[in-house]
Amino acid sequence: MKLNIAVLAGDGIGPEIMKQGVAVMQAIAEKFNHEFTYNEAICGAHAIDEVGDPFPEETFKTCMDADAVLFAAVGDPRFDNNPTAKVRPEQGLLAMRKKLGLFANVRPVATFDCLLHKSPLKDELLKGADFVVIRELTGGMYFGEKYQDNDKAYDTDIYTRPEIERILKVAFEFAMKRNKHLTVVDKANVLASSRLWRQIAKEMEPQYPEVNTDYMFIDNASMRVLTEPTFFDVIVTENTFGDILTDETSCITGSMGLQPSSSLGEHTPLFEPVHGSWPQAAGKNLANPVAQILSAAMLLEHFGLNEEGALIRKAVDASLDANVRTPEIQVEGGAQYGTTQVGEWIVNWIKNA
């Protein structure tokens, strides 16, 4: 298969983990006789520094011309610590989602048996946890009307019926492919937008009679994903709730450096780790590349290359079992491996498999 991949490394640790993600993809291409081309483009703080725009038109064109986007992370403390900054790296991420029509963020959450001890949760709660969070990505407060002055600020949480219907359709269809259990997470006891979400979900339920659909307020869901993670199969929720909930689920895997994701919609699909740019670690060979590598696996599986994706997952499992891990998940007394060493080990495992 031929695939044209837009590569957006972004800021902070992005270039380091991206290098390993691309190396793994290339190892797969060579092993399975695929032809992958990689077109690099700038975004985030890097792009602001170069052209004053966190998602330049040229980058947008590169993404639109590609079959898929492999993305790392954006963010820089220069902007985080300046509340008056008019242009921010994260605006580039929001613009990319909006312009590419990426309305459905898919974040799988699964445990690794050899890493259960790294989670702050008890092993008996975690074992067997395996669910997917479907987060609406282009609506809600992130994109609603905003206002700020010295005395007042507001963000408008607005959703329309077509926006809600299309993300619920994605969620119901994911549930049909898995264990036929969907949990709709909202705050319908307080928010009008959530009441519309719940109304439309109930209207759609009869279209998927095999799916067991239940409803949960976000505050309860935030507790239940940590106290009863095995209850869930597919969760669907709006933008803000989904952002918070999916960061919380990193407690389940033991590290945000292990969680990949995909963003799907109207144009080019995008694949990225769920973590941020961790600028404090940039250039120190500390960052865990596994989430970036597993994002590459999700990319391949999106195009039906399931054997290739499975091989990457086996390589990652093998690296964890062999204690080839970055510091935040290494066992006590284990050997020290950096970003590069973990990536190279996984590449070599794939080549020799």
PABA-960233 format. One line per 2 residues: their letters; for each residue x, y negated, z negated of C-alpha. Coordinates in steps of 0.02 Angstrom, whole numbers, plus 32768, in hexadecimal, padded with zeros to 4 digits. Example, Ala and Ser with C-alpha at 12.3 -4.5 7.8 and 13.67 -1.06 7.14 Angstrom:
PABA-960233
as> 8267/80E1/7E7A; 82AC/8035/7E9B .
This chain:
PABA-960233
mk> 8000/8000/8000; 8037/7F4E/8023 .
ln> 8014/7ECD/7F9D; 803F/7E15/7F9A .
ia> 8057/7DE0/7EE4; 805B/7D2B/7EA7 .
vl> 80D4/7D25/7E14; 80B6/7C9A/7D94 .
ag> 8135/7CAB/7D08; 8106/7C07/7CB3 .
dg> 8157/7BCB/7C12; 81B5/7C08/7B79 .
ig> 81CF/7CC4/7B7C; 816E/7CD0/7C20 .
pe> 8205/7CDF/7C95; 8255/7D66/7C29 .
im> 81BF/7DD7/7C1C; 818E/7DB7/7CD1 .
kq> 8238/7DF5/7D0B; 8214/7E9B/7CB7 .
gv> 8162/7EA5/7CFA; 819C/7E8B/7DAC .
av> 822B/7F08/7D95; 81AE/7F8C/7D5E .
mq> 813C/7F66/7DF2; 81D0/7F75/7E68 .
ai> 8202/801C/7E1C; 8150/8059/7E3E .
ae> 8155/8015/7EF0; 81F6/8073/7F15 .
kf> 81BB/8114/7EC5; 8113/8117/7F1F .
nh> 814A/80C6/7FC3; 80E3/8028/7FAE .
ef> 8114/7F7D/7FEE; 80FF/7EF2/7F6D .
ty> 8132/7E3F/7F94; 8145/7DBE/7F0A .
ne> 8128/7D04/7F21; 815C/7C9A/7E8D .
ai> 80FF/7BFA/7E61; 8109/7B7C/7DD4 .
cg> 8087/7B55/7D4E; 8077/7B11/7C9E .
ah> 80F8/7A9F/7C4D; 8177/7AD3/7CD0 .
ai> 8105/7A90/7D58; 80E0/79F0/7CF6 .
de> 819A/79CF/7CEA; 81B4/79ED/7DA3 .
vg> 811A/79A2/7DF5; 80AC/795A/7D69 .
dp> 8022/79DC/7D80; 8012/7A7E/7D1A .
fp> 7FBE/7AD7/7DAD; 7FFB/7A86/7E4D .
ee> 7FA1/7A98/7EF2; 8032/7AFD/7F39 .
tf> 8021/7B7A/7EAA; 7F66/7B85/7EC8 .
kt> 7F87/7BA9/7F81; 8005/7C31/7F52 .
cm> 7F82/7C82/7EE2; 7EF9/7C78/7F65 .
da> 7F6A/7CC6/7FE8; 7F98/7D56/7F75 .
da> 7F41/7DFC/7F55; 7F5D/7DE5/7E9A .
vl> 7FAF/7D71/7E1D; 8028/7DB1/7D99 .
fa> 802F/7D2A/7D14; 8092/7D1B/7C72 .
av> 806C/7C86/7C01; 8068/7BC9/7BF2 .
gd> 8083/7B55/7B5F; 8107/7AE1/7B18 .
pr> 8117/7A92/7A6A; 813D/79EA/7ABA .
fd> 8085/79E3/7AE9; 803F/7A42/7A53 .
nn> 8088/79BF/79DF; 804A/792C/7A44 .
pt> 7F8C/791B/7A31; 7F8B/7884/7AA5 .
ak> 7FD9/78DE/7B39; 7F69/78C8/7BD1 .
vr> 7FAF/795D/7C31; 7FCB/7A04/7BDA .
pe> 800B/7AAE/7C13; 7F6A/7B04/7BDF .
qg> 7F09/7A94/7C57; 7F63/7AF2/7CE1 .
ll> 7F23/7B98/7C9F; 7E70/7B56/7C97 .
am> 7E81/7B0C/7D46; 7EC2/7BB1/7D89 .
rk> 7E2F/7C10/7D3F; 7DB2/7B92/7D82 .
kl> 7DFC/7B7F/7E31; 7E12/7C3A/7E48 .
gl> 7D64/7C5B/7E02; 7DA8/7CCF/7D7B .
fa> 7D0D/7CDD/7D0F; 7D29/7D89/7CC1 .
nv> 7DBB/7DAA/7C4D; 7DD4/7E63/7C28 .
rp> 7E3B/7E8C/7B8E; 7E51/7F43/7B5F .
va> 7E78/7F67/7AA8; 7EC1/8012/7A80 .
tf> 7F32/8058/79FA; 7FD8/80B1/7A0B .
dc> 7FE5/813D/798C; 809E/811C/7971 .
ll> 8079/8065/7945; 7FE6/8077/78CF .
hk> 8059/804C/783E; 8083/7FA3/788C .
sp> 7FD0/7F67/787D; 7F98/7F13/77DB .
lk> 7EFD/7F82/77E3; 7EF1/8030/7799 .
de> 7F1C/80C1/780B; 7E75/8117/77EE .
ll> 7E1A/807D/7830; 7E85/806F/78CB .
kg> 7E9E/811E/790D; 7E3B/8136/79AC .
ad> 7E0C/8080/79C2; 7DF6/8060/7A7D .
fv> 7D87/7FD5/7ABD; 7D80/7F48/7B3C .
vi> 7D54/7E92/7B20; 7D03/7E39/7BB4 .
re> 7D16/7D7E/7B9B; 7CBF/7CFC/7C06 .
lt> 7D4B/7C8D/7C42; 7D0E/7BF4/7CA2 .
gg> 7C7E/7BAE/7C3B; 7C55/7B75/7B8C .
my> 7CAF/7AF1/7B26; 7D52/7B05/7B84 .
fg> 7D03/7ABF/7C21; 7C6E/7A5B/7BE0 .
ek> 7C65/799E/7BD4; 7CE5/7959/7B58 .
yq> 7CFF/78B4/7AFE; 7D7E/7873/7A81 .
dn> 7DA3/77CB/7A31; 7DEC/779D/7988 .
dk> 7D4A/77BE/792B; 7CE9/7840/798D .
ay> 7D05/78D6/79FC; 7C99/795D/7A49 .
dt> 7CA2/79F3/7ABC; 7C04/7A2D/7B13 .
di> 7BE0/7AE8/7B0C; 7B7C/7AFE/7BAD .
yt> 7B4D/7B9E/7C09; 7AD9/7BBC/7C9C .
rp> 7A75/7C57/7CC6; 7AE1/7C89/7D5D .
ei> 7B80/7C7D/7CF4; 7B37/7CEB/7C6D .
er> 7AE9/7D6A/7CE4; 7B8A/7D87/7D44 .
il> 7BF5/7DA6/7CA9; 7B71/7E18/7C5C .
kv> 7B6B/7E7B/7CFF; 7C27/7E97/7CF1 .
af> 7C13/7ECF/7C3C; 7B82/7F46/7C5D .
ef> 7BE1/7F95/7CEE; 7C7D/7FAB/7C82 .
am> 7C11/7FFF/7BFE; 7BCA/8075/7C82 .
kr> 7C7C/80AB/7CAF; 7CAC/80C7/7BF9 .
nk> 7C43/8105/7B67; 7BA2/80A7/7B94 .
hl> 7BA3/8038/7AFB; 7B9E/7F7A/7B0D .
tv> 7BA4/7EFB/7A7F; 7B6E/7E4A/7AAA .
vd> 7BC3/7DD0/7A33; 7B73/7D25/7A19 .
ka> 7B38/7CA9/7995; 7A81/7CAB/79C5 .
nv> 7A47/7C7C/7916; 7A97/7BCF/7929 .
la> 7AC7/7BA7/79DE; 7A4C/7B8A/7A6C .
ss> 7ACD/7BC6/7AEB; 7ADA/7C6B/7A8D .
rl> 7A1E/7C7F/7A8C; 7A20/7C72/7B4A .
wr> 7AAA/7CF6/7B50; 7A42/7D6B/7AE5 .
qi> 79A2/7D4B/7B47; 79F6/7D73/7BED .
ak> 7A4E/7E0D/7BA7; 79A7/7E52/7B6B .
em> 795B/7E2F/7C17; 79E9/7E92/7C69 .
ep> 79E5/7F26/7BF1; 795F/7F86/7C56 .
qy> 79D3/7F82/7CEE; 7A4F/7FED/7C8B .
pe> 79E1/8067/7C29; 7A74/80DC/7C07 .
vn> 7AD3/8054/7BAA; 7AB7/8045/7AEE .
td> 7AB5/7F87/7AD9; 7AC2/7F33/7A30 .
ym> 7AD8/7E7F/79F7; 7B4C/7E37/7975 .
fi> 7B6F/7D88/7934; 7C22/7D4F/794E .
dn> 7C47/7D41/7894; 7C0F/7DF5/7878 .
as> 7C6C/7E30/7913; 7D0C/7DDC/78D7 .
mr> 7D00/7E45/7839; 7CC9/7EE7/788D .
vl> 7D56/7EED/790E; 7DCD/7EF8/787A .
te> 7D68/7F63/7802; 7D18/7FD8/7881 .
pt> 7D74/7FC9/7928; 7D40/8076/7961 .
ff> 7C8A/803C/7965; 7CA7/7FD8/7A05 .
dv> 7CB0/800D/7ABA; 7C92/7F6F/7B20 .
iv> 7C7C/7EC2/7AD4; 7C3F/7E2E/7B3B .
te> 7C42/7D7B/7AFE; 7C54/7CC6/7B30 .
nt> 7CF6/7C67/7B4A; 7D20/7C1F/7A9F .
fg> 7CE9/7CB7/7A3B; 7D46/7D29/7AB3 .
di> 7DE7/7CC6/7AA3; 7DE6/7CD5/79E6 .
lt> 7DA9/7D88/79E0; 7E2B/7DCC/7A59 .
de> 7EBA/7D7B/79FA; 7E75/7DC9/795B .
ts> 7E7A/7E75/79AB; 7F38/7E6C/79B3 .
ci> 7F2F/7EA7/78FD; 7EEE/7F4C/7941 .
tg> 7F7F/7F70/79B6; 8001/7F2D/793C .
sm> 8045/7EA7/79B2; 8003/7E2C/7A32 .
gl> 8098/7E63/7A9A; 803C/7F04/7AC3 .
qp> 7F99/7EC0/7B0C; 7F7F/7EA6/7BC7 .
ss> 7EE9/7E58/7C1C; 7E9B/7E33/7CC4 .
sl> 7E31/7DA1/7D00; 7DB8/7DC7/7D8C .
ge> 7D41/7D5E/7DF2; 7D23/7D0D/7E98 .
ht> 7DD2/7D09/7EE2; 7E7E/7D51/7EB8 .
pl> 7E80/7DBC/7E19; 7EFE/7D90/7D93 .
fe> 7F5C/7DFF/7D18; 7FB2/7DBF/7C7B .
pv> 7FE6/7DE9/7BC9; 7F71/7DA3/7B46 .
hg> 7FFB/7D4F/7AE1; 803D/7C9F/7AF6 .
sw> 80E3/7C57/7B2D; 813B/7C67/7A82 .
pq> 81B3/7BD9/7AAC; 8218/7BF3/7A0C .
aa> 8254/7C9A/7A52; 8277/7C60/7B03 .
gk> 8320/7C9A/7B43; 8345/7D02/7AA8 .
nl> 831C/7DAE/7AF1; 829D/7DCE/7A67 .
an> 81F5/7DD1/7ABF; 8197/7E73/7AD6 .
pv> 817F/7E92/7B92; 8101/7F1F/7B7B .
aq> 8064/7EB5/7B8E; 80AA/7E6C/7C30 .
il> 80D7/7F1A/7C6E; 802B/7F5F/7C41 .
sa> 7FDE/7ECB/7C9C; 803B/7F07/7D36 .
am> 7FED/7FB3/7D19; 7F40/7F63/7D14 .
ll> 7F68/7F09/7DB7; 7F93/7FAC/7E0E .
eh> 7EFA/8004/7DCA; 7E8D/7F75/7E08 .
fg> 7EC2/7FA6/7EB9; 7EA0/805E/7E9C .
ln> 7F55/808C/7E79; 7F24/80F0/7DE0 .
ee> 7FB4/816C/7DE6; 802F/80DC/7DEB .
ga> 7FDA/8083/7D5A; 7FD7/8123/7CF5 .
li> 8092/813B/7D10; 80B4/808E/7CCA .
rk> 804A/80B6/7C32; 80A6/815A/7C18 .
av> 814C/80FD/7C24; 8112/8080/7BA1 .
da> 80D7/810D/7B2F; 817F/8163/7B45 .
sl> 81DE/80C5/7B18; 8178/80AE/7A79 .
da> 818B/8164/7A49; 8248/8155/7A64 .
nv> 824C/80B9/79F6; 8285/804F/7A87 .
rt> 822C/7FB6/7A45; 8244/7EFC/7A2B .
pe> 8260/7EC4/7976; 81AD/7E9D/7944 .
iq> 8176/7F52/7959; 8219/7FAF/793A .
ve> 8220/8030/78AF; 828B/8008/7818 .
gg> 833F/8031/7840; 831A/8048/78F8 .
aq> 8392/8010/7980; 8385/7F5D/79BE .
yg> 8338/7F47/7A6A; 8312/7EA3/7AC0 .
tt> 829B/7E73/7B4C; 8316/7EA7/7BD2 .
qv> 8346/7F4C/7B83; 8291/7F83/7B6A .
ge> 8266/7F55/7C1D; 82FE/7FAF/7C64 .
wi> 82D9/804B/7BFF; 8226/8052/7C42 .
vn> 8263/8035/7CF5; 82E1/80C3/7CE5 .
wi> 825E/8137/7C9B; 81ED/8116/7D31 .
kn> 827A/8134/7DAC; 82A5/81DB/7D5A .
a> 81F3/8216/7D3D .
